[in-house]
Amino acid sequence: MKFRRQPFNATLCLGYLALAVANIGKFMLERHTSMPERPRDGISGFLMGVAIALLLLGIWRMGRPGSADSRRCLSSRSQ
């Protein structure tokens, strides 16, 4: 079984980074601040939303042929 290497996707990497920042931010806001609950939930929800949007955008972009190299790979695979 051959495994094909997936192309590097910067948007997907930014999504994972944003997800890590959102989780750390949520932990820090819940444990180490005296901020009221409503603004804390809004901030953590916004950060999670940005992270999820970047991840979905990165997954969507991986499914689209973007360069001539990927088109060449797709056309040679169909033969």
C-alpha positions as CSV (number, residue, x, y, z in Angstrom):
1,M,0.0,0.0,0.0
2,K,1.5,3.3,-1.1
3,F,0.8,6.4,0.9
4,R,0.6,9.7,-0.9
5,R,2.0,12.7,0.9
6,Q,-0.5,15.5,1.3
7,P,0.5,19.0,0.3
8,F,1.3,21.5,3.0
9,N,-1.7,23.7,3.8
10,A,-0.9,26.9,5.7
11,T,-4.6,27.6,6.4
12,L,-5.0,24.2,8.1
13,C,-1.9,24.8,10.2
14,L,-3.2,28.3,11.2
15,G,-6.5,26.6,12.2
16,Y,-4.7,24.2,14.5
17,L,-2.7,27.0,16.0
18,A,-5.9,29.1,16.5
19,L,-7.5,26.0,18.2
20,A,-4.6,25.7,20.6
21,V,-4.7,29.4,21.4
22,A,-8.5,29.2,21.9
23,N,-8.2,26.3,24.3
24,I,-5.4,27.9,26.3
25,G,-7.2,31.2,26.3
26,K,-10.4,29.5,27.6
27,F,-8.4,27.8,30.3
28,M,-6.7,31.0,31.3
29,L,-10.0,33.0,31.3
30,E,-11.8,30.5,33.4
31,R,-9.1,29.8,36.0
32,H,-7.0,32.9,36.3
33,T,-9.3,36.0,35.9
34,S,-12.1,37.5,37.8
35,M,-13.9,38.6,34.7
36,P,-17.7,38.0,34.7
37,E,-19.0,34.9,32.9
38,R,-20.8,36.6,29.9
39,P,-17.8,38.4,28.4
40,R,-15.6,35.4,29.1
41,D,-18.0,33.1,27.2
42,G,-18.1,35.7,24.3
43,I,-14.3,35.9,24.0
44,S,-13.8,32.1,24.2
45,G,-16.7,31.5,21.7
46,F,-15.2,34.0,19.2
47,L,-11.8,32.4,19.4
48,M,-13.3,28.9,19.0
49,G,-15.3,30.1,16.0
50,V,-12.3,31.6,14.3
51,A,-10.4,28.3,14.9
52,I,-13.2,26.2,13.5
53,A,-13.6,28.5,10.5
54,L,-9.9,28.2,9.6
55,L,-10.0,24.5,10.0
56,L,-13.0,24.1,7.7
57,L,-11.5,26.5,5.2
58,G,-8.2,24.5,5.2
59,I,-10.1,21.2,4.6
60,W,-12.1,22.8,1.8
61,R,-9.0,24.1,0.1
62,M,-7.3,20.7,0.3
63,G,-10.1,19.2,-1.8
64,R,-9.6,21.8,-4.6
65,P,-6.9,21.4,-7.3
66,G,-4.8,24.5,-6.9
67,S,-1.6,24.2,-8.9
68,A,-0.5,22.7,-12.2
69,D,1.3,19.9,-10.3
70,S,-1.8,18.7,-8.5
71,R,-3.8,18.8,-11.8
72,R,-1.1,16.7,-13.4
73,C,-1.3,14.2,-10.5
74,L,-5.1,14.0,-10.8
75,S,-5.0,13.5,-14.6
76,S,-2.3,10.7,-14.4
77,R,-4.2,8.9,-11.7
78,S,-7.4,8.7,-13.8
79,Q,-5.6,6.9,-16.6
